[in-house]
Each structure stands twice: as structure tokens, then as C-alpha cells.
Amino acid sequence: MAGVKESGRLGISAFQEMEPVELRPNWSDDDVNKVIWAAYRQVLGNEHLMKSERLTSAESLLRQGQISVRDFVRAIAQSELYRSKFFYSNFHVRFIELNYKHLLGRAPYDEAEIAFHVDLYNSEGYEAEINSYIDSPEYQQSFGENIVPYYRDLVTTGVGQKTVGFTRLFQLYRGYANSDRSQAQTKPRLTWELAKNTASPIPVANAGALSGGIGGRRGDVFRVRVMQGPSGTSPTIRRSTMEMLVSYDQLSNKLQQLNRAGSKVVSVQPV
């Protein structure tokens, strides 16, 4: 895991310093309030929420134990509130990118995932599109019924992750203090690299970005910690871990090479 200073430069320290938000048995009012606000923050892309916009009926059902956290996440994503913020105002592929980010905690991994959701929406509509994320085996394995989704590819969970997801998520994520709509980006961000099956370098934060923004610039060096994949010549019971120094310009290519070699990237830390 990155240290406090390094994680802060990448804008991911907030996620490395907190546990996933879960509604556990015998929860208190404070517990359910924490879950509600964490769900709003995640599903609405850190968008400011006015009191009049809150989904009071869904909140009440959650407080009464009549629905799970997963059901509450679904209620937010199916709401007119979510549609007005992310569906009506964005290109369709951008909307799909944000659904992956908000509901599965990652960026799309390949062009086939985008194509699947375009076809699904065209054939079955909005509700089926949203349900396809929340009812997926990936969601269940990652979050279950009572964990609020979080940005999985900013931490190592090992559940269906791909190395390329780390750099791709940075194309959609602009720091803990930023919001999706404040980026004023309605067009898709990943179309080009998904089509080419490549990954872009971690983007440089704008000069006016908030303190939670992303670090990384030419001349920077990153320490990449890797769990090596099996060699293929003999059974591997315990994988070895190694570290390497990689320049900013070469980081994206190196992560792709490691992914193809079957290695697992444990952490990426600015030096």
C-alpha cells in the first residue's frame, strides 16, 4: 500500500485509509446513516445532494430493515435523480462508463463490455441496464447484500480485477474531493484506448484541481510492487514478490506487460 504522502499525490489516500462501508447485523441509527450517505456519495459520483433530492422512501425502507444496501443502491441508480444527473445529459457510452464506476467500482475493461451494455439498453431499456450491474455475479462477489460499492481498482481486492483497471479508473476518477459532474465531461473518456486495447498514463491534474486531485507528470518515478505469475515450467505454490522502479512515461506500458505475463500488481507508489 502507498504511504500517506504518496497516496495523497495520487488522490487515493481516502480509500486506502478507510474500510468498506457495511451495514452489519444489530446496526444502530448512526450505522445506517453512514451507509446512506456513503451510498449517495458513491452512486452519485460525489455530487452534492440537496435535502429535497433525498430518496426518503428508500431510506425509510432501509432503516426499517425491509431492503438491503444493494436494494438501496438500486433505488438510487433507478431514480429520476440519477437519470437527470447522468443519463439525460451524457453521451450513452459516457453513461455506461459512469455506471461501471458508480455501481461496480471500476472502469470498463474492454470494448466488448461497452458493446454489451449498448445492446442491452437498446433492446431492454434503462431499468435492465442498471439491473445488469447490480444483479451481476461480480457485484455479488465484491459487495454482497450490505456493502456500499467503492472504487475497487484503487485498492487490491483480487475479485475479478485486471491490471489495466488501475490506470483506466484514473481516467474517470479525479480525486476524492471532486465530483463527476463538476468535470463538465459529457463525452466518453475511454473510447480510444478501449478500441486499441491500451491504457493511458495516469493523467496530470489540472492546475486548478482540488487538493484531492491526481498526481503524476513526466520525470516522476513510480515504485511498482508485483506478485509474479507462475513460470509455466513447474507448479507454483507460493508466488514471489518483487519491486521495480518505472518512469511515468513507461508506467502504462509496464502495467500492460505485467498483466500479459500473469503478474499481479500489488501497489503503485510515487517515489
C-alpha positions as CSV (number, residue, x, y, z in Angstrom):
1,M,0.0,0.0,0.0
2,A,1.2,3.5,-0.7
3,G,2.3,5.8,2.2
4,V,0.2,8.8,3.2
5,K,2.2,11.3,1.2
6,E,2.4,9.1,-2.0
7,S,-1.3,8.2,-1.8
8,G,-2.3,11.8,-1.4
9,R,-0.4,12.7,-4.6
10,L,-2.4,10.1,-6.4
11,G,-5.7,11.2,-4.8
12,I,-6.4,7.7,-3.3
13,S,-5.4,8.1,0.3
14,A,-9.0,8.4,1.4
15,F,-9.8,5.0,0.0
16,Q,-6.7,3.3,1.4
17,E,-7.4,4.7,4.9
18,M,-11.0,3.5,5.3
19,E,-12.7,0.2,5.4
20,P,-15.6,-0.6,3.1
21,V,-18.9,0.7,4.5
22,E,-21.1,-2.2,5.5
23,L,-24.4,-2.5,7.3
24,R,-23.7,-5.2,9.8
25,P,-26.3,-7.1,12.0
26,N,-27.6,-5.2,15.0
27,W,-26.8,-1.9,13.4
28,S,-27.5,1.5,15.1
29,D,-29.0,4.7,13.7
30,D,-25.5,6.0,13.2
31,D,-24.5,2.9,11.3
32,V,-27.4,3.2,8.8
33,N,-26.9,7.0,8.4
34,K,-23.3,6.3,7.5
35,V,-24.4,3.7,4.9
36,I,-27.0,6.0,3.4
37,W,-24.5,8.9,2.9
38,A,-21.8,6.6,1.6
39,A,-24.2,5.1,-1.0
40,Y,-25.3,8.6,-2.1
41,R,-21.7,9.7,-2.4
42,Q,-20.6,6.6,-4.4
43,V,-23.6,6.2,-6.7
44,L,-24.0,9.9,-7.4
45,G,-20.3,10.4,-8.1
46,N,-19.7,12.7,-5.1
47,E,-22.4,15.0,-6.3
48,H,-23.8,17.5,-3.8
49,L,-27.2,16.3,-2.7
50,M,-29.9,18.7,-1.6
51,K,-32.4,17.8,1.1
52,S,-35.2,17.9,-1.4
53,E,-33.4,15.3,-3.6
54,R,-33.1,12.6,-1.0
55,L,-34.9,9.3,-1.6
56,T,-36.8,9.4,1.7
57,S,-39.0,6.3,0.9
58,A,-36.0,4.2,0.1
59,E,-34.1,5.5,3.1
60,S,-37.1,4.6,5.3
61,L,-37.2,1.0,4.0
62,L,-33.5,0.6,4.6
63,R,-33.9,2.0,8.2
64,Q,-36.7,-0.5,8.8
65,G,-34.7,-3.4,7.5
66,Q,-37.1,-4.1,4.7
67,I,-34.4,-3.7,1.9
68,S,-30.7,-4.4,1.8
69,V,-27.9,-2.0,1.0
70,R,-27.9,-3.5,-2.5
71,D,-31.6,-2.6,-2.9
72,F,-30.9,0.9,-1.7
73,V,-28.1,1.3,-4.3
74,R,-30.5,0.1,-6.9
75,A,-33.1,2.6,-5.8
76,I,-30.7,5.4,-6.3
77,A,-29.5,4.3,-9.7
78,Q,-33.0,3.7,-10.9
79,S,-34.3,7.0,-9.7
80,E,-35.2,10.1,-11.7
81,L,-32.4,11.8,-9.7
82,Y,-29.7,9.6,-11.2
83,R,-31.2,9.8,-14.7
84,S,-31.3,13.6,-14.5
85,K,-27.6,13.8,-13.4
86,F,-26.0,11.2,-15.6
87,F,-28.4,9.8,-18.2
88,Y,-30.1,12.7,-19.9
89,S,-27.1,14.9,-20.1
90,N,-24.4,12.5,-21.2
91,F,-23.5,10.6,-24.4
92,H,-24.6,7.0,-24.0
93,V,-21.1,5.5,-23.8
94,R,-20.2,8.0,-21.1
95,F,-23.3,7.0,-19.2
96,I,-22.1,3.4,-19.3
97,E,-18.6,4.4,-18.2
98,L,-20.1,6.1,-15.2
99,N,-22.4,3.1,-14.4
100,Y,-19.3,0.9,-14.2
101,K,-17.6,3.4,-11.9
102,H,-20.6,4.1,-9.6
103,L,-22.0,0.5,-9.4
104,L,-19.0,-1.8,-9.8
105,G,-16.3,0.5,-8.6
106,R,-14.2,0.2,-11.7
107,A,-13.8,1.3,-15.3
108,P,-14.8,-0.8,-18.3
109,Y,-12.1,-3.3,-19.1
110,D,-12.7,-3.8,-22.9
111,E,-14.8,-2.7,-25.8
112,A,-17.0,-5.8,-25.5
113,E,-18.3,-4.6,-22.2
114,I,-19.4,-1.3,-23.7
115,A,-21.0,-3.1,-26.7
116,F,-22.9,-5.4,-24.4
117,H,-24.5,-2.5,-22.4
118,V,-25.3,-0.5,-25.5
119,D,-27.2,-3.5,-27.0
120,L,-28.8,-4.2,-23.6
121,Y,-30.2,-0.7,-23.3
122,N,-31.4,-0.7,-26.9
123,S,-33.2,-4.0,-26.5
124,E,-34.5,-3.9,-22.9
125,G,-34.3,-0.3,-21.7
126,Y,-32.9,1.7,-18.8
127,E,-34.0,-0.5,-15.9
128,A,-32.5,-3.6,-17.4
129,E,-29.2,-1.7,-18.0
130,I,-29.0,-0.7,-14.3
131,N,-30.0,-4.1,-13.0
132,S,-27.4,-5.8,-15.1
133,Y,-24.6,-4.3,-12.9
134,I,-26.3,-4.7,-9.6
135,D,-27.5,-8.3,-10.2
136,S,-24.2,-9.4,-11.7
137,P,-22.0,-12.1,-10.1
138,E,-19.3,-9.5,-10.0
139,Y,-21.3,-7.2,-7.8
140,Q,-22.4,-10.0,-5.5
141,Q,-18.8,-11.3,-5.1
142,S,-17.4,-7.8,-4.5
143,F,-20.1,-6.2,-2.3
144,G,-22.8,-8.8,-1.4
145,E,-26.0,-7.5,0.0
146,N,-24.8,-5.0,2.6
147,I,-21.5,-3.4,1.4
148,V,-21.7,0.0,-0.3
149,P,-19.8,-0.1,-3.6
150,Y,-16.4,1.5,-3.6
151,Y,-13.6,2.1,-6.1
152,R,-12.2,-1.4,-6.1
153,D,-9.4,-0.8,-8.7
154,L,-7.8,1.8,-6.4
155,V,-7.1,-0.9,-3.9
156,T,-6.3,-4.6,-4.3
157,T,-9.2,-6.9,-3.8
158,G,-8.4,-9.8,-6.1
159,V,-12.0,-10.2,-7.2
160,G,-12.2,-10.1,-11.0
161,Q,-9.6,-7.3,-11.2
162,K,-7.4,-6.6,-14.2
163,T,-4.2,-4.6,-14.0
164,V,-5.4,-2.2,-16.7
165,G,-8.2,-1.2,-14.5
166,F,-5.9,0.8,-12.2
167,T,-4.9,3.3,-14.9
168,R,-8.3,3.3,-16.7
169,L,-10.1,4.2,-13.5
170,F,-7.9,7.2,-13.2
171,Q,-9.4,8.5,-16.5
172,L,-12.8,8.6,-14.7
173,Y,-11.7,9.5,-11.2
174,R,-10.3,13.0,-10.5
175,G,-9.7,12.9,-6.8
176,Y,-11.7,12.3,-3.6
177,A,-12.8,15.9,-3.3
178,N,-14.0,16.1,-7.0
179,S,-17.4,15.1,-8.5
180,D,-18.3,13.5,-11.8
181,R,-20.5,16.4,-13.0
182,S,-18.0,19.1,-11.9
183,Q,-15.7,17.7,-14.6
184,A,-18.1,19.0,-17.3
185,Q,-17.3,15.9,-19.4
186,T,-20.3,14.5,-21.3
187,K,-18.4,12.5,-23.9
188,P,-16.8,9.1,-23.2
189,R,-13.2,9.1,-22.0
190,L,-12.2,5.6,-22.7
191,T,-13.4,5.0,-26.3
192,W,-10.0,5.3,-27.9
193,E,-8.0,3.2,-25.6
194,L,-10.7,0.5,-25.3
195,A,-10.8,0.3,-29.1
196,K,-6.9,-0.1,-29.2
197,N,-6.9,-2.2,-26.1
198,T,-4.3,0.1,-24.5
199,A,-4.1,2.0,-21.2
200,S,-3.3,5.7,-20.9
201,P,-0.7,7.1,-18.4
202,I,-2.2,8.4,-15.1
203,P,-3.5,11.8,-16.1
204,V,-2.0,15.0,-14.8
205,A,-4.2,17.0,-12.5
206,N,-5.4,20.4,-13.8
207,A,-3.7,23.5,-12.3
208,G,-6.9,24.4,-10.6
209,A,-7.7,20.9,-9.3
210,L,-8.7,20.4,-5.7
211,S,-6.2,19.0,-3.3
212,G,-7.6,15.5,-3.7
213,G,-6.6,15.5,-7.4
214,I,-4.3,13.1,-9.2
215,G,-0.5,13.4,-9.2
216,G,1.9,12.3,-11.9
217,R,4.0,14.1,-14.5
218,R,6.9,13.5,-16.8
219,G,10.0,12.9,-14.8
220,D,8.2,11.2,-12.0
221,V,9.3,7.7,-11.0
222,F,7.0,5.0,-9.5
223,R,7.8,2.0,-7.4
224,V,5.7,-0.9,-8.7
225,R,5.3,-3.9,-6.4
226,V,4.4,-7.1,-8.2
227,M,3.4,-10.6,-7.3
228,Q,4.9,-12.7,-10.1
229,G,2.8,-15.1,-12.1
230,P,3.7,-18.8,-12.4
231,S,6.5,-19.6,-14.8
232,G,4.7,-22.4,-16.5
233,T,7.6,-24.8,-16.0
234,S,6.6,-26.1,-12.6
235,P,3.7,-26.0,-10.2
236,T,3.7,-22.7,-8.2
237,I,2.6,-22.9,-4.6
238,R,3.8,-19.5,-3.3
239,R,4.4,-16.6,-5.6
240,S,7.3,-14.3,-5.1
241,T,7.0,-10.6,-4.8
242,M,9.4,-8.1,-6.4
243,E,9.6,-4.3,-6.8
244,M,10.8,-2.2,-9.7
245,L,11.2,1.5,-10.5
246,V,9.3,2.7,-13.5
247,S,9.3,6.2,-15.1
248,Y,5.9,8.0,-15.5
249,D,6.3,7.7,-19.3
250,Q,6.7,3.9,-19.2
251,L,4.2,3.2,-16.4
252,S,1.2,2.3,-18.7
253,N,3.2,0.0,-20.9
254,K,4.8,-1.7,-18.0
255,L,1.5,-2.4,-16.3
256,Q,0.2,-3.9,-19.5
257,Q,3.3,-6.1,-19.9
258,L,2.9,-7.4,-16.3
259,N,-0.8,-8.1,-16.9
260,R,0.0,-10.2,-20.0
261,A,2.6,-12.1,-18.1
262,G,0.1,-13.1,-15.5
263,S,1.6,-11.0,-12.7
264,K,-0.5,-9.2,-10.1
265,V,0.3,-5.6,-9.3
266,V,0.1,-5.1,-5.6
267,S,0.8,-1.4,-5.4
268,V,2.0,1.6,-7.5
269,Q,3.7,4.3,-5.4
270,P,5.4,7.6,-6.5
271,V,9.0,7.7,-5.3
